Amino acid sequence: MAGGEMERIVLVRHIDGAPTPEDFRVERLSIPELAEGQFLAKNHFVSCDPGTRSRLSPGASYAPPLQPGAPVDGFSVGEVIASRNERFAVGDHVALTGWATHVVSNGRGYAVKLPDLGVPESLWIGLLGVPGMTAWFGLKRVAQLKAGERVLVTSAAGPVGATAGQLAKLWGASQVVGIAGGPDKCQWLRDVGFDVAVDYKAADFEAQFMAAAADGFDVMFDNVGNAMIDRALPHMKMRGRIVVSGQVADYNTPLDRVPGLKNTREFIARRLRMEGLVVFDDLPGFAAAQAELAALIKSGAVQYREEVFKGLASLPEAFCGLFTGASFGRRVVRV
Ligand SMILES: NC(=O)c1ccc[n+]([C@@H]2O[C@H](COP(=O)([O-])OP(=O)(O)OC[C@H]3O[C@@H](n4cnc5c(N)ncnc54)[C@H](OP(=O)(O)O)[C@@H]3O)[C@@H](O)[C@H]2O)c1
C-alpha cells in the first residue's frame, strides 16, 4: 500500500537562544504500511513559522515542548497518494502538518481537504493558511475592528502582519501604521497600501514612531512581543484593543529575561483590552474566510510576498532566517 522511503526533519537538541541549522537534522525512514483509516500524502510545500520556536526549548509555551530526536511539525500542503481513509481519496489536495516529504495521517487533527479556489498551491500554507487566518480572525473577532479606526501592526512585512494591515485598510481603517525592519520592507508596506511604515532599525526610529502615533491607535496587532506592546500602550485610544498574535522578538529569550510590561496603568484610564488568540479556535470559520480572502488575492486587493526554498534539507536554514530579519514574506520550502 505505501512502501518506499521518506525524509523528515528532527530536532537534534533543545535550543538555547537563536536557532541554528545545526539544531536540526534530516532523518530518512521507511514509509510505514497504512493501517485502516490512514492515508499517505506527498508534501509539495512545507512552511516555516516563528511559533514553532516556542516548542523547541523546555519552558513555557501553550504547546508542549518537543523532545530531542522528535520530528518537527510545520504546516504542509500536498496530495494524497494512497488511502485507506474513506474521507480522503488519492488525488485529493490536502493541508497537513509535518516537516517531511510525506505524511501518514488518520485524518484527525489538522488534516484538511482543500477546495480548488484557483490560487497557487503554496498559498494554502500562506495567506489561506495559518498566517492569513490569524490576520483575519485577529482583526475581525479579537480586535473587532470598526471602520474609521487607527491600526498599528508590528512585524508588518511578515505574512501575518502584511495581511492584517491590508485587511484593516479594506475593512475601513482610517490609518494603518506598520513597523518593520529596514527600508526595503518599509517601502513594500507603502506599496501595498499601509499609510505609514516605521523602520524600527533606523537611527531615528523613536521620532518616526512618535510622529506615526501622534493621533493614537484604536487597535494594535502585535506579532513581536512585550517591548513593542509597552511602547504602544501610552498611545492607545479610549477602549483600544491589543491583539497578542505572536512574540517573535521574545521566542529566543528565556522567560525570566523577556521584557515586562510597565505601562499597564493605561489599561485603567483608557479601558483597554488585550487578548491573545490561537487561530485554530476559529477553524469552523476558515473555509468562508479562505474563499473571501482568495477572491481578494486574485483581484489584487491583497498582495503577498513569498520566498521559496528548494528541498527539505533547506528547511532549517529557512526557519532560522525568521529570527534574523532575513525573511521577507512567507517562507516556504518546495519539497
Ligand atoms: N496566535 C496564533 O494563532 C498565530 C498563528 C500564526 C502566527 N502567529 C504569530 O504571528 C507572528 C508573525 O508570524 P509570521 O508568520 O507573519 O512571521 P514574520 O512576522 O514574518 O516573522 C519573521 C519576521 O519577524 C521579524 N523579527 C524577527 N526577530 C525580530 C525581533 N527581535 N524584533 C522584531 N521583529 C523581529 C523579522 O522582520 P523585521 O525585519 O521586520 O524585523 C522577521 O523577518 C509570529 O509571532 C507568529 O508566532 C500567531
PDBQT file of the ligand as one rigid body, heavy atoms in Angstrom, charges set to zero:
ROOT
HETATM    1  N1  LIG A 401      -1.653  33.260  17.560  1.00  0.00    +0.000 N 
HETATM    2  C1  LIG A 401      -1.678  32.451  16.514  1.00  0.00    +0.000 C 
HETATM    3  O1  LIG A 401      -2.528  31.584  16.373  1.00  0.00    +0.000 OA
HETATM    4  C2  LIG A 401      -0.604  32.638  15.480  1.00  0.00    +0.000 A 
HETATM    5  C3  LIG A 401      -0.629  31.914  14.280  1.00  0.00    +0.000 A 
HETATM    6  C4  LIG A 401       0.384  32.147  13.353  1.00  0.00    +0.000 A 
HETATM    7  C5  LIG A 401       1.392  33.045  13.631  1.00  0.00    +0.000 A 
HETATM    8  N2  LIG A 401       1.385  33.697  14.805  1.00  0.00    +0.000 N 
HETATM    9  C6  LIG A 401       2.447  34.664  15.146  1.00  0.00    +0.000 C 
HETATM   10  O2  LIG A 401       2.370  35.748  14.266  1.00  0.00    +0.000 OA
HETATM   11  C7  LIG A 401       3.641  36.373  14.215  1.00  0.00    +0.000 C 
HETATM   12  C8  LIG A 401       4.007  36.660  12.770  1.00  0.00    +0.000 C 
HETATM   13  O3  LIG A 401       4.149  35.440  12.068  1.00  0.00    +0.000 OA
HETATM   14  P1  LIG A 401       4.643  35.402  10.555  1.00  0.00    +0.000 P 
HETATM   15  O4  LIG A 401       4.485  34.017  10.101  1.00  0.00    +0.000 OA
HETATM   16  O5  LIG A 401       3.983  36.512   9.817  1.00  0.00    +0.000 OA
HETATM   17  O6  LIG A 401       6.192  35.672  10.708  1.00  0.00    +0.000 OA
HETATM   18  P2  LIG A 401       7.049  37.007  10.463  1.00  0.00    +0.000 P 
HETATM   19  O7  LIG A 401       6.356  38.174  11.060  1.00  0.00    +0.000 OA
HETATM   20  O8  LIG A 401       7.414  37.079   9.034  1.00  0.00    +0.000 OA
HETATM   21  O9  LIG A 401       8.331  36.653  11.320  1.00  0.00    +0.000 OA
HETATM   22  C9  LIG A 401       9.624  36.830  10.851  1.00  0.00    +0.000 C 
HETATM   23  C10 LIG A 401       9.938  38.321  10.925  1.00  0.00    +0.000 C 
HETATM   24  O10 LIG A 401       9.890  38.732  12.284  1.00  0.00    +0.000 OA
HETATM   25  C11 LIG A 401      10.673  39.879  12.442  1.00  0.00    +0.000 C 
HETATM   26  N3  LIG A 401      11.542  39.746  13.614  1.00  0.00    +0.000 N 
HETATM   27  C12 LIG A 401      12.399  38.737  13.862  1.00  0.00    +0.000 A 
HETATM   28  N4  LIG A 401      13.060  38.969  15.021  1.00  0.00    +0.000 NA
HETATM   29  C13 LIG A 401      12.587  40.146  15.491  1.00  0.00    +0.000 A 
HETATM   30  C14 LIG A 401      12.883  40.939  16.647  1.00  0.00    +0.000 A 
HETATM   31  N5  LIG A 401      13.795  40.537  17.552  1.00  0.00    +0.000 N 
HETATM   32  N6  LIG A 401      12.194  42.079  16.810  1.00  0.00    +0.000 NA
HETATM   33  C15 LIG A 401      11.279  42.475  15.921  1.00  0.00    +0.000 A 
HETATM   34  N7  LIG A 401      10.969  41.783  14.812  1.00  0.00    +0.000 NA
HETATM   35  C16 LIG A 401      11.627  40.637  14.611  1.00  0.00    +0.000 A 
HETATM   36  C17 LIG A 401      11.559  39.987  11.202  1.00  0.00    +0.000 C 
HETATM   37  O11 LIG A 401      11.050  41.047  10.397  1.00  0.00    +0.000 OA
HETATM   38  P3  LIG A 401      11.705  42.524  10.503  1.00  0.00    +0.000 P 
HETATM   39  O12 LIG A 401      12.834  42.532   9.527  1.00  0.00    +0.000 OA
HETATM   40  O13 LIG A 401      10.599  43.421  10.159  1.00  0.00    +0.000 OA
HETATM   41  O14 LIG A 401      12.199  42.656  11.900  1.00  0.00    +0.000 OA
HETATM   42  C18 LIG A 401      11.348  38.671  10.505  1.00  0.00    +0.000 C 
HETATM   43  O15 LIG A 401      11.516  38.768   9.114  1.00  0.00    +0.000 OA
HETATM   44  C19 LIG A 401       4.630  35.434  14.897  1.00  0.00    +0.000 C 
HETATM   45  O16 LIG A 401       4.941  35.919  16.168  1.00  0.00    +0.000 OA
HETATM   46  C20 LIG A 401       3.858  34.143  14.982  1.00  0.00    +0.000 C 
HETATM   47  O17 LIG A 401       4.272  33.340  16.054  1.00  0.00    +0.000 OA
HETATM   48  C21 LIG A 401       0.403  33.523  15.722  1.00  0.00    +0.000 A 
ENDROOT
TORSDOF 0
